[in-house]
């Protein structure tokens, strides 16, 4: 009788690379492939899209730590006028505050000037000169976003999964589950993480890209920005591709025999992992080989590649998109600015400004921006009240921006109040952002559900969510 010990013994004696085993276990690989508008063809996945899509992929530029909207995209002259004065009690009374609870609340002016950029006259902080000068007429600023969580980890979880309860599927997993992948050689949901020199380093847990109750093959896969992007992706000395293929085929035969006996979905996932791992041994080195990139392109991103910077990861994001990856998420971990916010906002913005602008410019000139949705934003914003010379966590109002297919370019939507404290006009929730993204992908968020513990689970939760049609073309 075939059992797990027998399989391990076989693999050991056959000389299978432990590297391939480790890679296979790492991958949550997609294991299925899109058939145009027919979706993934998976049980529970979309058989047919709900409506014609405007985009076919998402690139999410995630500014982890809580970017201050008041020093970047939401100019509030009232804060300049009242700098150092007490925040009116009418604004904050009864409201949820994080570390400033019980402290004297003093107004803190924006620490950098704003400027109107482009023909659209988008009002953007001068800490983003590349985005302002090159991309103001491409992005749509949503200045009235709010969230339900005031601390980092639950706020990350809510932004990524639509729930503060850990263990729910990430948005990338939902998208991959519903639509399938366009690549057979790379995972359909890939994550890259960068760290700079400013601010507190925001920890990002791998469960932020987990598949939750969805099949394990749709969970995100993190690639490293320096060295080998995936550990053990290369064969050990003395093992060539043909030998590796033979061993993988033998292992797959044993796995399928066991699957026929027990019908375990995790074994099906394991089978797809082995196949994906083998294909990645060929595809990943090509992904990282930048010899086909021009000197002008590398200079535009501000990198020679492989240095782990946000700019390098933006270049990889474009290359991943070209290769058919469905959902790409780039985290930059340096936006947690409880102190020295003037210096740290300027420094962290400089770490992401050039790469983000280069990505939009590059996608546009390659004809890819029209079928890509780019999302830029944090898990929450920052207070208009001072925390020393920094700002505290803030959930009631902050800014995100969108760009790409179906999005109004050079457009601003929504407003916070005069103090930048709370979303006041055309309020947008995190679930509204999710619903709008799914809509652009051809998915009706209300109808896209899976059964979980007897309930119809969906990304946008149980509270009403809306498509923000005002930002759509």
RAMO-V636168 format. One line per field, one symbol per residue. psi: psi as a letter, one per 30 degrees, with the letter a starting at -180 (. if undefined). burial: + if it has 9 or more other ideal C-beta (glycine too) atoms within 8 Angstrom, else -. A space follows every 50 residues. Layout:
psi = ???
burial = ???
//
This chain:
psi = kkleeeeeeeeeffgkkfeeeeeeeekgleglkkibffafgkkflkeklf lklflglkjjjjikfikjffgefjkjfeeeegkflkkkffefkglkkcfg kflkjkkjlkfkllkkklffhkjkkffieeeeefgegfljkjghkllfkf leefeeeeeefgkfjkflkleeeeeeeefalgkffllfjkkkklkbgllk jjkjkfffglfbflkffgllkkkkflakfkkgfkklkfjleeeeeeeeee eeeeeeeeefefhkffeeeeeeeeeeeeeffeeeeeefjgffkleeeeee fhlglgggleeeeeeeeeeeeeggkekkkjkkgggjiflheeeeeeeeef ffeeeeeeeeeeeefggfffgkkkkkllfaalkfkkibgallkkffkakl lllakfkklhkkklklaffgekkekikkleeeeeeeeeeffgkjfffjlk kjhfljklegaflkllkiffgk.
burial = ------+--++----++-++++++--+++++++++-+-++++--++--++ --++++++++++++++++++++++-+--++--+---+---++----++-+ ----++++-+-+-++-++-+-+++++++-++++++++++++++++++-++ -+-+++++++++-----++++++++++++++++--+++++++++-+-++- -+-+---++++++++-+++++++++--++++++-+---+----++-++-+ ++-++++++-------+++++++++++++++++++-++-+------++-+ +++-+++++++++++++++++-+++++++++++++++++-++-+++++++ ++++++++++++++---++-+++++++++++++++++--+++++++++++ +++++++-+++-+++++-++++++--+++++++++++++++++++--+-+ ------+++++---+-++--++-
//
